[in-house]
Amino acid sequence: MPLINLYGNSELGKEFYVKEFLKNKNNVEYLRLYSDDNDKLDIITEKTINISLFAPESVIDLVDFDNWKSSERKQILSLEIPENITVFVRTEKQLSKKIKSQSFTVPNPWEKFKWLDYIKNLLENHSIKYEENVPEYLFDVVGPNELALYNEIKKLKILNMRLTVNGIKDYVHKYAVSKLDEFCFMISERNKQVFSMLKDILNDYEPVLIIGALSKHFISLFNLTLNVPYKEKFNWVEISKISKELGINTSKVARFLGFKFKGQDFMPLNHLKVYTPDFLKEIIKKIFTIDRAIKLGGILEVEIIDFIKVVFEEDKNENLH
């Protein structure tokens, strides 16, 4: 069997393909190898060299081939693969048109209607009955994340009932931007409506959660300003790469960098245009002083209002780039 390149942005699609392939095989040896496996090259080389008539059929699955060293990738792709071995090579982009390949993709994050069809297919593949508004609810709270959607739907299958929005609210983890995240963005975007939201935030969340969310939000923004050169517009490929490199949620990176999704009813602020690392250092220090003040008996509402005023005050020095 040949080396087969499974490429594209759908990790779940690749996983299903391999599982379906194995399901149709009897007595097959399956080896799953990752970039951080120290002996991966020895294992593959031994399998391809030590061939006998009685050797069992083997499937070698190279799960994160994009993370392998360049020299390791070249060595693997130059191997002669015997007939009793299938090597799956999972990548984001197609390796070569000369290699047998299979493409797996999911919709772009802004293609909501395609994602709704995708969610419906997942539900139906799990033989789950649902009310019409359930797929949209799942998209709204989980977001365009195929693995998260799949895990939530697997979890909902255990309920063994017809799904309704009210019936699943307590079971579905909210991956998308929460009210607290929205509050943080309203501050960093200097949206004056944040003051009318403050009461709800103070009622809904404990002080430690509010301070923790503010800290995480502005530290993420600080990392972006340190590592991402300013430009007027970013495309989705750039946003995905930045998210992966810095370990910041993709939807948050998109909003920080002013990326507007199709159908979005507001234009996000490109934070790199109005924030500098030096000013963000002062903001982060201020968050730590809020934490200390609360522990010493300070009033959170007063401290947060003062903090918002500090962030908004810098608006006078906007257009730094």
MARPA-147605 format. One record per residue (C-alpha): residue number from 1; x, y, z. Coordinates in steps of 0.5 Angstrom, whole numbers, plus 500, padded with zeros to 3 digits. Each point is the difference from the previous one (the first is absolute). Example, Ala and Ser with C-alpha at 12.3 -4.5 7.8 and 13.67 -1.06 7.14 Angstrom:
% MARPA-147605
NUTI   k east north  up
NUTI   1  525   491 516
NUTI   2  502   507 498
END
This chain:
% MARPA-147605
NUTI   k east north  up
NUTI   1  500   500 500
NUTI   2  502   507 499
NUTI   3  502   506 504
NUTI   4  494   504 500
NUTI   5  500   508 502
NUTI   6  493   502 504
NUTI   7  500   507 500
NUTI   8  496   506 501
NUTI   9  497   504 506
NUTI  10  496   494 503
NUTI  11  503   496 505
NUTI  12  494   497 501
NUTI  13  499   498 493
NUTI  14  507   497 500
NUTI  15  498   496 506
NUTI  16  494   497 498
NUTI  17  503   498 493
NUTI  18  506   496 504
NUTI  19  494   497 504
NUTI  20  496   498 495
NUTI  21  506   497 496
NUTI  22  502   496 506
NUTI  23  493   497 501
NUTI  24  500   497 493
NUTI  25  507   496 502
NUTI  26  501   494 504
NUTI  27  506   498 504
NUTI  28  503   507 498
NUTI  29  506   503 505
NUTI  30  499   507 501
NUTI  31  505   505 502
NUTI  32  499   507 502
NUTI  33  506   505 500
NUTI  34  501   507 502
NUTI  35  506   505 499
NUTI  36  502   499 507
NUTI  37  501   493 500
NUTI  38  507   499 500
NUTI  39  501   493 497
NUTI  40  495   502 494
NUTI  41  505   499 494
NUTI  42  503   494 503
NUTI  43  493   497 500
NUTI  44  498   502 493
NUTI  45  506   498 497
NUTI  46  500   493 504
NUTI  47  493   499 497
NUTI  48  502   501 493
NUTI  49  506   496 500
NUTI  50  499   494 504
NUTI  51  495   497 495
NUTI  52  498   493 499
NUTI  53  494   496 497
NUTI  54  497   499 507
NUTI  55  501   507 502
NUTI  56  493   503 503
NUTI  57  497   505 496
NUTI  58  501   507 504
NUTI  59  498   507 500
NUTI  60  504   506 502
NUTI  61  497   506 501
NUTI  62  504   506 501
NUTI  63  495   505 503
NUTI  64  504   507 501
NUTI  65  505   499 494
NUTI  66  500   508 499
NUTI  67  504   500 507
NUTI  68  505   495 498
NUTI  69  507   503 498
NUTI  70  501   501 493
NUTI  71  506   495 500
NUTI  72  495   495 503
NUTI  73  495   501 495
NUTI  74  504   499 494
NUTI  75  503   494 502
NUTI  76  493   497 501
NUTI  77  497   503 493
NUTI  78  506   496 497
NUTI  79  499   493 503
NUTI  80  497   495 496
NUTI  81  494   497 503
NUTI  82  499   493 499
NUTI  83  493   497 498
NUTI  84  498   498 507
NUTI  85  501   507 503
NUTI  86  495   506 499
NUTI  87  503   506 503
NUTI  88  495   506 501
NUTI  89  504   507 500
NUTI  90  495   505 503
NUTI  91  502   507 498
NUTI  92  496   507 499
NUTI  93  503   501 493
NUTI  94  500   495 495
NUTI  95  507   497 500
NUTI  96  501   499 492
NUTI  97  495   498 494
NUTI  98  505   494 499
NUTI  99  497   497 507
NUTI 100  494   497 501
NUTI 101  496   505 503
NUTI 102  493   501 504
NUTI 103  497   507 502
NUTI 104  496   501 506
NUTI 105  497   507 501
NUTI 106  495   504 505
NUTI 107  497   506 498
NUTI 108  503   507 501
NUTI 109  499   503 507
NUTI 110  495   505 497
NUTI 111  496   495 496
NUTI 112  495   500 505
NUTI 113  494   496 496
NUTI 114  506   495 498
NUTI 115  501   499 507
NUTI 116  493   499 501
NUTI 117  500   494 495
NUTI 118  506   497 503
NUTI 119  497   500 507
NUTI 120  494   497 497
NUTI 121  504   494 497
NUTI 122  503   499 506
NUTI 123  494   499 504
NUTI 124  497   496 495
NUTI 125  506   495 500
NUTI 126  499   499 507
NUTI 127  493   499 499
NUTI 128  498   506 504
NUTI 129  493   503 500
NUTI 130  500   507 501
NUTI 131  495   507 499
NUTI 132  502   504 494
NUTI 133  503   506 505
NUTI 134  505   495 503
NUTI 135  506   500 494
NUTI 136  500   508 501
NUTI 137  500   500 507
NUTI 138  506   495 500
NUTI 139  504   504 495
NUTI 140  498   507 504
NUTI 141  503   497 507
NUTI 142  506   495 497
NUTI 143  502   504 494
NUTI 144  503   497 493
NUTI 145  504   495 504
NUTI 146  499   493 497
NUTI 147  503   496 505
NUTI 148  497   504 506
NUTI 149  493   499 496
NUTI 150  501   493 499
NUTI 151  502   499 508
NUTI 152  494   504 502
NUTI 153  495   496 495
NUTI 154  503   493 503
NUTI 155  499   503 507
NUTI 156  492   501 498
NUTI 157  499   493 497
NUTI 158  501   498 507
NUTI 159  493   503 502
NUTI 160  497   496 495
NUTI 161  494   505 499
NUTI 162  497   505 495
NUTI 163  505   506 500
NUTI 164  497   507 502
NUTI 165  504   506 501
NUTI 166  497   500 507
NUTI 167  502   493 502
NUTI 168  507   500 498
NUTI 169  502   507 503
NUTI 170  503   497 506
NUTI 171  504   495 496
NUTI 172  503   504 495
NUTI 173  507   503 501
NUTI 174  500   507 498
NUTI 175  506   501 496
NUTI 176  498   506 496
NUTI 177  501   507 503
NUTI 178  497   501 506
NUTI 179  497   506 504
NUTI 180  506   501 504
NUTI 181  504   499 493
NUTI 182  496   505 497
NUTI 183  500   505 506
NUTI 184  508   500 499
NUTI 185  500   501 493
NUTI 186  495   506 501
NUTI 187  505   503 505
NUTI 188  506   499 495
NUTI 189  496   503 494
NUTI 190  498   506 505
NUTI 191  493   499 499
NUTI 192  496   504 504
NUTI 193  494   495 501
NUTI 194  505   496 504
NUTI 195  497   504 506
NUTI 196  493   498 499
NUTI 197  503   493 500
NUTI 198  504   501 507
NUTI 199  494   498 504
NUTI 200  498   494 497
NUTI 201  507   497 500
NUTI 202  501   502 508
NUTI 203  494   496 501
NUTI 204  501   494 496
NUTI 205  508   499 501
NUTI 206  504   499 506
NUTI 207  505   506 501
NUTI 208  506   495 499
NUTI 209  497   498 493
NUTI 210  499   507 498
NUTI 211  507   502 502
NUTI 212  503   493 497
NUTI 213  496   501 493
NUTI 214  503   508 500
NUTI 215  507   497 501
NUTI 216  500   495 495
NUTI 217  497   504 495
NUTI 218  505   506 500
NUTI 219  506   495 501
NUTI 220  497   497 494
NUTI 221  500   507 496
NUTI 222  507   501 503
NUTI 223  503   494 497
NUTI 224  497   502 493
NUTI 225  503   507 500
NUTI 226  507   497 502
NUTI 227  499   494 494
NUTI 228  496   503 495
NUTI 229  502   506 495
NUTI 230  494   505 499
NUTI 231  497   500 494
NUTI 232  493   503 498
NUTI 233  497   493 498
NUTI 234  501   493 502
NUTI 235  497   494 496
NUTI 236  498   493 503
NUTI 237  506   496 498
NUTI 238  504   505 504
NUTI 239  495   500 506
NUTI 240  501   493 500
NUTI 241  507   500 500
NUTI 242  501   505 505
NUTI 243  495   496 505
NUTI 244  504   494 499
NUTI 245  506   503 501
NUTI 246  498   504 506
NUTI 247  495   495 503
NUTI 248  494   505 500
NUTI 249  493   498 498
NUTI 250  499   501 493
NUTI 251  494   504 501
NUTI 252  503   505 505
NUTI 253  506   501 495
NUTI 254  495   502 495
NUTI 255  497   505 504
NUTI 256  506   503 503
NUTI 257  503   501 493
NUTI 258  493   503 497
NUTI 259  498   494 496
NUTI 260  493   501 498
NUTI 261  496   493 498
NUTI 262  495   500 495
NUTI 263  493   502 503
NUTI 264  503   503 506
NUTI 265  496   507 502
NUTI 266  506   504 503
NUTI 267  507   501 497
NUTI 268  505   498 506
NUTI 269  506   504 501
NUTI 270  507   499 498
NUTI 271  503   500 507
NUTI 272  507   500 497
NUTI 273  499   507 497
NUTI 274  498   503 507
NUTI 275  504   496 505
NUTI 276  508   500 502
NUTI 277  503   495 504
NUTI 278  502   505 505
NUTI 279  493   503 501
NUTI 280  498   493 501
NUTI 281  505   498 505
NUTI 282  497   506 504
NUTI 283  493   497 499
NUTI 284  502   493 503
NUTI 285  504   504 506
NUTI 286  493   503 501
NUTI 287  496   493 500
NUTI 288  505   498 505
NUTI 289  499   506 505
NUTI 290  492   499 499
NUTI 291  501   492 502
NUTI 292  504   503 507
NUTI 293  495   506 501
NUTI 294  494   495 500
NUTI 295  504   495 505
NUTI 296  501   506 504
NUTI 297  492   502 500
NUTI 298  500   504 494
NUTI 299  493   501 496
NUTI 300  501   496 494
NUTI 301  495   504 496
NUTI 302  504   506 502
NUTI 303  507   497 498
NUTI 304  497   498 493
NUTI 305  497   506 498
NUTI 306  507   504 502
NUTI 307  503   494 496
NUTI 308  496   502 494
NUTI 309  501   507 500
NUTI 310  508   499 500
NUTI 311  499   495 494
NUTI 312  495   506 496
NUTI 313  505   505 502
NUTI 314  505   498 495
NUTI 315  495   501 495
NUTI 316  502   507 500
NUTI 317  507   497 497
NUTI 318  497   496 495
NUTI 319  502   498 493
NUTI 320  507   498 502
NUTI 321  502   497 494
END
